[in-house]
């Protein structure tokens, strides 16, 4: 089974003007289209057996994908899709929105991002979200990695900021997205230390050298089983990510660098992520 734990469902308008303009300045429209409709998402995820899908809501970045839209899409394909809500800790009704999204919408996890939402993971505002998530058994997927927009607070992106979170909330399942790019070692030690902290390979399809370095460290440190499969649609694809993983050792050809064992690569691709995240 292939479980894609990291996919976005947001239109260009829902990504917000700041993010959309940054993408337009960085990528030609034929290279990256961030307008992900339900139809496009469903077609792109054909290879995956189960898929976690979410939007991003951020007051600071003017991002808004209503959690109702995620729930409506998941309701069309409940046998395959698992919906996560997006909660901005800065919103006054954050806890009410969590309860509504669980009880009324049937969403089963939370997408968060200190970088996009401009909060510190150890701020009390975030702590109340973490506490409610732990209470309700909701896993959290958080952006704990580089983001290139000039007005994003990079000091809030460090995966190490989640060590105290995991200590305070030991039963909270946390996914550190993108293996903490480029702070792979930091993401690795947090995931290695805490049994309920994981990483995912999302967004690294086009960065095989970076991905190789991350996986080599994780393999050597005995933390490869904490790595989940994720694509980061629309920024990467399921098939492209699988192809990059299966060809990851090509970057070491002609060198003395260690190879990533094929069984470890296949383990990532076919990880039973739903069991690990309590989403069976």
C-alpha positions in Angstrom: 0.0 0.0 0.0 1.2 3.5 -0.8 0.0 6.3 1.6 0.6 9.8 0.5 0.6 11.8 3.8 1.2 15.2 2.3 -1.0 16.8 -0.4 -2.5 20.2 -0.9 -6.0 21.1 -2.1 -6.1 24.9 -2.7 -6.9 27.1 -5.6 -4.7 30.0 -6.6 -7.0 32.3 -4.8 -7.0 30.2 -1.6 -3.2 30.2 -1.5 -3.5 34.0 -1.1 -2.0 36.9 -3.0 1.4 36.9 -1.3 2.1 33.2 -2.0 0.7 33.2 -5.5 2.7 36.3 -6.5 5.9 34.7 -5.1 5.2 31.5 -7.1 4.6 33.5 -10.3 7.9 35.4 -9.9 9.8 32.1 -9.3 8.3 29.6 -11.7 6.9 29.8 -15.3 3.2 28.8 -15.3 4.0 25.7 -17.4 6.5 24.5 -14.7 4.4 24.9 -11.6 0.6 25.4 -11.3 -0.6 25.8 -7.7 -4.2 25.8 -8.7 -5.3 22.4 -7.3 -9.0 21.6 -7.8 -10.6 18.4 -6.6 -10.5 17.0 -10.1 -6.8 17.7 -10.5 -6.0 16.3 -7.1 -7.9 13.1 -7.7 -6.2 12.5 -11.1 -2.7 13.2 -9.7 -3.1 10.8 -6.8 -4.1 7.7 -8.9 -1.0 5.8 -7.8 -1.6 6.2 -4.1 -3.9 3.9 -2.2 -4.7 6.3 0.6 -4.1 10.1 0.7 -4.1 12.8 3.3 -5.3 16.1 2.0 -5.4 19.6 3.5 -5.3 23.3 2.8 -3.4 26.1 4.6 -5.1 28.8 6.6 -2.9 31.8 7.7 -4.0 35.2 8.9 -0.5 36.6 8.4 -0.1 35.3 4.8 -3.8 35.8 3.8 -4.2 32.1 3.0 -7.6 30.6 3.3 -8.8 27.2 2.3 -12.0 26.6 4.3 -11.9 23.3 6.2 -15.4 22.7 4.8 -14.0 22.5 1.3 -11.6 19.8 2.4 -14.4 17.9 4.1 -16.6 18.1 1.0 -13.9 16.7 -1.2 -13.1 13.9 1.2 -16.8 13.1 1.3 -16.7 12.3 -2.4 -14.0 9.6 -1.9 -14.1 8.5 1.7 -12.6 5.1 0.9 -9.3 6.8 -0.2 -9.0 10.3 1.2 -8.4 11.4 4.7 -8.9 15.1 5.4 -6.9 17.3 7.7 -8.1 20.7 8.9 -5.8 23.7 8.9 -5.7 25.6 12.2 -3.9 28.9 12.7 -3.0 29.2 16.4 -3.5 33.0 16.1 -7.2 32.7 15.3 -9.2 33.4 18.5 -11.6 30.5 17.8 -8.9 27.9 17.1 -10.2 25.3 19.6 -13.8 25.8 18.5 -12.7 25.2 14.9 -10.9 22.1 15.9 -14.0 20.7 17.6 -16.3 21.7 14.7 -13.9 20.2 12.1 -13.9 16.9 14.0 -17.5 16.6 15.1 -19.2 18.2 12.1 -16.8 17.7 9.2 -15.1 14.4 10.1 -11.6 15.7 9.6 -8.9 13.6 11.3 -5.7 15.6 11.7 -4.3 19.2 11.7 -2.0 21.0 9.2 0.1 23.7 10.8 3.0 25.9 9.8 4.9 28.3 12.1 6.6 29.8 9.0 3.3 30.6 7.2 1.2 31.3 10.2 3.9 33.3 12.1 3.8 31.6 15.5 6.4 29.9 17.8 5.7 26.2 18.3 6.2 26.7 22.1 3.9 29.7 22.3 0.9 29.2 24.6 -1.4 29.8 21.6 0.2 26.8 19.8 0.2 24.8 23.1 -3.6 25.0 23.4 -3.9 23.5 19.8 -1.3 20.8 20.6 -3.1 20.0 23.8 -6.5 19.6 22.1 -5.0 17.6 19.3 -3.4 15.2 21.8 -6.7 14.9 23.7 -8.6 14.1 20.5 -5.9 11.8 19.0 -5.4 14.1 16.0 -1.9 13.9 14.3 -0.3 17.2 13.4 1.6 17.7 10.1 3.8 20.8 10.4 6.0 22.7 8.0 9.4 22.6 9.8 11.6 23.5 6.8 12.9 26.2 4.6 10.5 28.7 2.9 11.8 31.1 0.4 9.4 34.1 0.8 11.3 37.1 2.2 8.7 37.9 4.8 8.5 34.4 6.4 10.2 34.1 9.8 12.9 31.5 9.2 13.8 31.3 12.9 10.5 29.6 13.4 11.2 26.8 10.9 13.8 24.8 12.9 12.7 21.2 13.6 14.5 21.5 17.0 11.6 23.7 18.1 9.5 20.5 18.3 11.7 18.8 20.8 10.0 20.6 23.7 6.6 20.2 22.1 7.1 16.4 21.9 8.3 16.4 25.6 5.3 18.3 26.7 2.8 16.3 24.6 4.4 12.8 24.4 1.2 11.2 22.9 0.9 13.8 20.1 1.8 12.4 16.8 3.8 15.0 14.8 5.1 14.9 11.2 8.0 17.2 10.5 7.5 17.9 6.8 10.2 17.8 4.2 12.6 16.1 6.6 13.3 19.6 7.9 15.0 20.8 4.7 17.8 21.7 5.0 18.1 20.9 8.7 18.0 17.2 8.1 20.1 16.3 11.1 17.9 18.3 13.4 14.7 16.7 12.1 16.5 13.3 12.4 17.5 13.6 16.1 14.0 14.8 17.1 12.3 11.9 15.3 14.9 9.5 16.6 14.3 10.7 20.2 10.5 10.7 20.3 8.5 7.6 19.2 5.6 9.8 18.0 7.6 12.2 15.9 8.0 11.4 12.2 9.3 13.1 9.1 8.2 12.9 5.4 10.0 13.1 2.1 7.5 15.5 0.6 8.8 18.2 -1.8 12.2 16.5 -2.4 11.4 14.9 -5.8 13.6 17.4 -7.6 16.3 17.5 -5.0 18.0 14.0 -5.1 21.3 15.2 -3.6 19.6 16.8 -0.7 17.3 13.7 -0.3 20.2 11.3 -0.5 22.0 13.2 2.3 19.0 13.1 4.5 18.3 9.4 4.0 22.0 8.5 4.4 22.0 10.2 7.9 18.6 8.6 8.8 19.8 5.2 7.7 23.1 5.4 9.6 21.4 6.7 12.7 18.7 4.0 12.7 15.8 6.4 12.2 14.8 5.5 8.7 11.6 3.8 10.0 10.4 7.3 11.1 10.3 8.5 7.5 6.9 8.6 5.9 6.0 8.8 2.2 4.6 12.1 1.0 4.5 13.9 -2.4 3.7 17.6 -1.6 1.3 17.9 -4.5 1.3 20.2 -6.5 5.0 20.9 -5.9 5.9 17.2 -6.4 4.0 14.1 -7.6 3.6 10.6 -6.3 5.2 9.0 -9.3 8.0 11.5 -9.4 8.8 11.1 -5.8 8.8 7.3 -6.0 11.1 7.5 -9.0 13.5 9.8 -7.2 13.5 7.5 -4.2 14.2 4.4 -6.2 17.0 6.1 -8.1 18.5 7.9 -5.1 21.8 6.0 -5.2 22.5 7.3 -8.7 23.9 10.5 -7.1 26.7 8.5 -5.5 27.9 6.7 -8.7 31.7 6.8 -9.0 32.1 7.8 -5.3 32.8 5.9 -2.1 29.6 7.2 -0.5 27.4 4.6 1.1 24.3 3.3 -0.7 20.8 3.5 0.7 19.6 -0.1 1.0 16.8 -0.8 -1.4 14.7 -2.4 1.3 14.8 0.8 3.2 13.7 2.8 0.2 10.8 0.4 -0.4 10.0 0.7 3.3 9.5 4.4 2.9 7.3 4.0 -0.2 5.1 1.3 1.4 5.2 2.6 5.0 2.1 1.8 7.0 1.7 5.4 7.9 -2.0 5.2 8.8 -1.2 2.8 11.7 1.7 4.9 12.8 -0.5 8.0 12.9 -3.5 6.4 14.5 -5.6 6.8 11.4 -6.5 3.2 10.5 
